[in-house]
């Protein structure tokens, strides 16, 4: 069986790969949301249709929830949210997923940190965020976690005016789940969908599973694992979407208790789960929790891989032991 190489926890780098003598796969990658998207299917004849589904669903999410589009639904409705605004079914679904993630993580994954992200410099697409030695504007965390002030009743959404939505983490992961599920439902093929570090699969998958290489950045420890069809894996990282402000290193995963980037105890955390949105919730919360993530993840029993600031690898919950992580990624 040939394996597709990956980066950022599983993104295949080959354009096609064959698994055994009877399974031929087609894949394509393209830039999306300041990362790389990829769709891999086990029926090349259905690949174009699969890409069309991915394009349609990701465009809809971008129009509904992008923090960086002036015409997005979430930005158009921002002024109405303190008194309540009617939202589309898609935005409502994205918000429900974000609230569920906040509940699942005891508030460590908080979807109301949009203003705090702006305050630390993440006020535009990460490709446009330049390093800046100006004074750092420190965000002030609310006494009460912001997500508890986010209220969705049917199709009406309310959020206090001092808070702003940022659905980036859960929306991307949920989209990976949705694209994979829709491709499998509509076309009947097995599929792997990767949106940066968020990877979802649907269908039985290849014999032996999808071969997923976990490596956050070149030079980081690397390993390859087998992901069964219908499972997902997500990687959260303090090394990507990073910049400097006032001489301080910033990254995009904030600690809701401080409104500032979480301490970079972990370079990256990867978690496997039955959905990408669950995996992402847990990996993001683990970054926020630092060392406290270890007993928490261990109690959950899901496979997890954590790489600390010095490059040491810890695995939990049945993630395969790494006999010899190659720091070169060779």
C-alpha positions as CSV (number, residue, x, y, z in Angstrom):
1,X,0.0,0.0,0.0
2,X,1.4,3.4,-0.9
3,X,0.8,6.2,1.5
4,X,0.1,9.9,0.8
5,X,2.5,12.1,2.6
6,X,1.1,14.9,4.7
7,X,1.9,18.1,6.5
8,X,0.1,20.0,9.2
9,X,-1.3,16.8,10.6
10,X,-2.5,15.0,7.6
11,X,-2.7,17.2,4.6
12,X,-1.7,14.9,1.6
13,X,1.0,16.3,-0.6
14,X,0.6,13.9,-3.5
15,X,-1.8,14.7,-6.3
16,X,-2.8,11.0,-6.7
17,X,-2.0,7.8,-4.9
18,X,-2.8,4.2,-5.4
19,X,-3.7,1.9,-2.5
20,X,-3.3,-1.8,-3.6
21,X,-4.0,-2.9,-7.1
22,X,-7.7,-2.0,-7.3
23,X,-8.0,1.4,-5.6
24,X,-7.1,4.5,-7.4
25,X,-7.5,7.9,-5.8
26,X,-7.8,11.4,-7.2
27,X,-7.0,14.5,-5.2
28,X,-6.7,18.3,-5.6
29,X,-5.5,21.1,-3.4
30,X,-6.1,24.8,-3.5
31,X,-5.6,27.9,-1.3
32,X,-8.6,28.6,1.0
33,X,-8.9,30.6,4.2
34,X,-5.2,31.3,4.4
35,X,-4.4,27.6,4.4
36,X,-4.6,24.7,1.9
37,X,-7.8,22.7,1.2
38,X,-7.7,19.3,-0.3
39,X,-10.3,16.7,-1.4
40,X,-9.3,13.1,-2.0
41,X,-11.8,10.6,-3.4
42,X,-11.6,6.9,-4.3
43,X,-13.4,7.3,-7.6
44,X,-11.5,9.6,-10.0
45,X,-14.6,9.9,-12.2
46,X,-16.4,11.7,-9.4
47,X,-13.6,14.0,-8.4
48,X,-14.8,17.1,-10.3
49,X,-18.3,16.8,-8.8
50,X,-16.7,16.4,-5.3
51,X,-14.7,19.6,-5.8
52,X,-17.8,21.4,-6.9
53,X,-19.5,20.4,-3.7
54,X,-16.6,21.6,-1.6
55,X,-16.5,24.9,-3.4
56,X,-20.2,25.4,-2.9
57,X,-20.2,24.6,0.8
58,X,-17.0,26.5,1.7
59,X,-18.3,29.6,-0.2
60,X,-21.5,29.5,1.7
61,X,-19.7,29.4,5.1
62,X,-17.3,32.2,4.0
63,X,-20.3,34.4,3.2
64,X,-22.0,33.6,6.4
65,X,-19.2,33.7,9.0
66,X,-16.0,35.3,7.7
67,X,-14.7,37.9,10.1
68,X,-12.7,39.5,7.3
69,X,-15.4,40.1,4.8
70,X,-17.4,43.3,5.1
71,X,-20.3,41.7,3.4
72,X,-20.5,38.6,5.5
73,X,-23.6,37.9,7.4
74,X,-21.9,38.0,10.7
75,X,-20.5,41.5,10.0
76,X,-23.7,42.9,8.4
77,X,-25.7,41.9,11.5
78,X,-23.1,42.9,14.1
79,X,-24.8,46.2,15.0
80,X,-28.2,44.4,15.5
81,X,-26.9,41.6,17.7
82,X,-27.2,43.4,21.1
83,X,-31.0,43.6,20.6
84,X,-31.2,40.4,18.7
85,X,-31.1,39.7,15.0
86,X,-32.6,37.0,12.8
87,X,-29.9,34.8,11.2
88,X,-29.8,32.4,8.4
89,X,-30.1,28.6,9.0
90,X,-26.4,28.2,8.2
91,X,-25.1,30.9,10.5
92,X,-27.4,29.5,13.2
93,X,-25.9,26.1,12.8
94,X,-22.4,27.5,12.9
95,X,-23.2,29.3,16.1
96,X,-24.8,26.2,17.7
97,X,-21.6,24.3,17.0
98,X,-19.5,27.1,18.6
99,X,-21.7,27.1,21.7
100,X,-21.5,23.4,22.0
101,X,-17.7,23.6,21.7
102,X,-17.7,26.2,24.5
103,X,-19.8,24.0,26.7
104,X,-17.7,20.9,25.9
105,X,-14.5,22.7,26.8
106,X,-15.8,24.6,29.9
107,X,-15.4,27.8,28.0
108,X,-11.8,27.3,26.8
109,X,-13.0,27.5,23.2
110,X,-14.9,30.8,23.3
111,X,-16.6,32.1,20.1
112,X,-17.0,35.6,21.4
113,X,-13.3,36.7,21.3
114,X,-13.5,38.7,18.1
115,X,-12.7,42.0,19.8
116,X,-9.8,40.5,21.7
117,X,-8.3,39.1,18.5
118,X,-8.5,42.6,17.0
119,X,-6.8,44.0,20.1
120,X,-3.8,41.7,19.8
121,X,-3.4,42.5,16.1
122,X,-5.4,39.8,14.3
123,X,-7.7,42.2,12.6
124,X,-7.4,41.0,9.0
125,X,-6.6,37.9,7.0
126,X,-3.4,36.4,8.5
127,X,-1.6,36.9,5.2
128,X,-2.0,40.7,5.7
129,X,-1.1,40.8,9.3
130,X,2.4,42.3,9.4
131,X,4.8,42.1,12.3
132,X,4.6,45.4,14.2
133,X,6.8,46.7,17.0
134,X,4.1,49.2,18.1
135,X,2.6,49.1,21.5
136,X,0.5,46.1,22.3
137,X,-3.1,46.8,23.2
138,X,-3.9,44.3,25.9
139,X,-7.3,42.7,25.7
140,X,-9.3,42.7,28.9
141,X,-11.2,39.5,29.6
142,X,-14.7,39.7,30.8
143,X,-15.4,38.6,34.4
144,X,-18.1,36.3,33.0
145,X,-17.1,34.2,30.1
146,X,-18.4,35.8,26.9
147,X,-19.9,32.7,25.4
148,X,-22.5,32.6,28.2
149,X,-23.8,35.9,26.9
150,X,-24.2,34.4,23.4
151,X,-27.9,33.5,23.1
152,X,-29.4,31.7,20.1
153,X,-33.2,31.1,20.3
154,X,-34.5,29.5,17.1
155,X,-33.2,31.8,14.4
156,X,-32.7,34.9,16.7
157,X,-29.1,35.6,17.9
158,X,-28.1,38.0,20.6
159,X,-24.7,39.1,21.7
160,X,-23.7,42.1,23.9
161,X,-22.2,45.0,22.1
162,X,-18.8,44.8,23.8
163,X,-18.2,41.3,22.3
164,X,-17.8,40.1,18.8
165,X,-18.1,36.7,17.2
166,X,-15.1,34.8,15.9
167,X,-16.3,31.4,14.6
168,X,-13.1,30.5,12.8
169,X,-12.0,27.4,14.7
170,X,-15.3,25.5,14.9
171,X,-16.6,26.8,11.6
172,X,-13.7,25.4,9.6
173,X,-13.8,22.0,11.3
174,X,-17.6,21.8,10.9
175,X,-17.2,22.6,7.3
176,X,-14.7,19.8,6.8
177,X,-17.3,17.4,8.4
178,X,-20.1,18.8,6.2
179,X,-18.1,18.7,2.9
180,X,-17.0,15.1,3.5
181,X,-20.5,14.0,4.5
182,X,-22.1,15.7,1.5
183,X,-19.7,14.3,-1.0
184,X,-20.2,10.8,0.4
185,X,-24.0,11.2,0.5
186,X,-24.3,12.6,-3.0
187,X,-21.6,10.7,-4.9
188,X,-21.3,7.5,-2.9
189,X,-17.5,7.6,-2.8
190,X,-15.1,7.5,0.1
191,X,-13.6,10.9,0.7
192,X,-11.0,12.7,2.8
193,X,-11.4,16.5,3.2
194,X,-8.6,18.5,4.7
195,X,-8.9,22.2,5.5
196,X,-5.5,23.0,6.8
197,X,-5.2,21.0,10.1
198,X,-8.8,20.0,10.1
199,X,-9.3,16.6,8.4
200,X,-12.6,14.7,8.0
201,X,-13.4,11.5,6.2
202,X,-16.6,9.8,5.1
203,X,-17.3,6.4,3.6
204,X,-15.4,3.1,4.3
205,X,-12.0,4.6,3.2
206,X,-9.1,2.7,1.7
207,X,-7.9,-0.7,2.9
208,X,-5.7,-0.1,5.9
209,X,-7.2,3.4,6.5
210,X,-6.2,6.8,5.3
211,X,-2.5,7.3,5.9
212,X,-2.1,10.6,7.7
213,X,1.3,12.1,8.5
214,X,1.3,14.3,11.6
215,X,3.8,17.2,11.4
216,X,3.0,20.8,12.2
217,X,6.0,22.5,10.5
218,X,9.1,21.4,8.7
219,X,11.6,20.3,11.2
220,X,9.0,19.3,13.8
221,X,8.7,15.7,14.9
222,X,6.8,13.7,12.3
223,X,4.8,10.4,12.4
224,X,2.3,8.7,10.1
225,X,-0.9,7.1,11.4
226,X,-3.8,5.2,9.9
227,X,-7.2,7.0,10.1
228,X,-10.2,4.8,9.7
229,X,-13.0,5.9,7.4
230,X,-15.6,8.0,9.2
231,X,-13.1,9.4,11.7
232,X,-11.5,12.8,11.8
233,X,-8.3,14.4,13.2
234,X,-7.6,18.0,14.0
235,X,-4.4,19.8,14.8
236,X,-4.3,23.1,16.7
237,X,-1.0,25.0,16.7
238,X,0.7,28.0,18.3
239,X,3.2,28.2,15.4
240,X,0.7,29.1,12.6
241,X,-1.3,32.3,12.3
242,X,1.4,34.0,14.4
243,X,2.9,37.5,14.4
244,X,4.6,40.0,16.8
245,X,3.2,43.0,18.6
246,X,5.3,45.2,20.9
247,X,8.1,42.7,20.7
248,X,5.9,39.9,21.9
249,X,5.0,36.8,20.0
250,X,1.3,36.5,19.3
251,X,-0.8,33.6,18.0
252,X,-4.4,33.2,17.3
253,X,-5.5,30.9,20.1
254,X,-6.5,33.1,22.9
255,X,-7.0,32.2,26.6
256,X,-10.5,33.6,27.4
257,X,-9.4,34.3,31.0
258,X,-6.8,36.8,29.8
259,X,-7.9,37.8,26.3
260,X,-4.3,37.1,25.2
261,X,-2.6,34.3,23.3
262,X,-2.5,31.1,25.4
263,X,0.9,30.3,26.8
264,X,2.8,28.2,24.2
265,X,3.3,25.1,26.3
266,X,2.5,23.1,23.2
267,X,3.7,23.7,19.7
268,X,0.8,21.6,18.5
269,X,-1.9,19.3,19.7
270,X,-3.6,16.7,17.4
271,X,-6.7,14.8,18.4
272,X,-8.7,12.1,16.6
273,X,-12.5,11.8,17.1
274,X,-15.6,10.8,15.3
275,X,-16.1,14.3,14.0
276,X,-13.7,17.0,13.0
277,X,-15.5,19.7,15.1
278,X,-15.1,17.5,18.2
279,X,-11.5,16.9,17.5
280,X,-10.8,20.6,16.9
281,X,-12.7,21.6,20.1
282,X,-10.4,19.3,22.1
283,X,-7.2,20.2,20.4
284,X,-7.9,23.9,20.7
285,X,-8.9,23.6,24.4
286,X,-5.7,21.6,25.0
287,X,-3.6,24.5,23.7
288,X,-5.4,26.8,26.1
289,X,-5.1,24.5,29.1
290,X,-1.4,23.9,28.8
291,X,-0.1,21.1,31.1
292,X,-3.6,20.7,32.5
293,X,-4.6,19.3,29.1
294,X,-2.8,16.0,29.8
295,X,-5.1,14.6,32.5
296,X,-8.2,16.0,30.8
297,X,-7.4,14.4,27.5
298,X,-6.4,11.2,29.2
299,X,-9.7,11.0,30.9
300,X,-11.6,11.4,27.6
301,X,-9.8,8.4,26.2
302,X,-9.5,9.7,22.6
303,X,-6.2,9.4,20.6
304,X,-4.1,12.5,21.1
305,X,-0.6,13.7,20.2
306,X,1.0,16.7,21.9
307,X,4.3,18.3,20.9
308,X,5.8,20.6,23.6
309,X,7.8,23.7,23.1
310,X,11.0,21.8,23.1
311,X,9.8,19.3,20.4
312,X,9.1,16.4,22.8
313,X,6.1,14.2,21.8
314,X,3.5,12.9,24.2
315,X,0.8,10.5,23.1
316,X,-2.4,9.5,24.8
317,X,-5.5,7.4,24.3
318,X,-4.1,4.9,21.9
319,X,-2.3,7.2,19.5
320,X,0.5,5.0,18.2
321,X,3.7,5.2,20.1
322,X,6.4,6.9,18.0
323,X,9.5,4.8,18.1
324,X,11.7,7.3,16.4
325,X,10.2,10.7,15.5
326,X,12.4,12.1,12.7
327,X,12.8,15.8,13.5
328,X,13.8,16.5,9.9
329,X,10.5,15.1,8.6
330,X,12.4,12.9,6.1
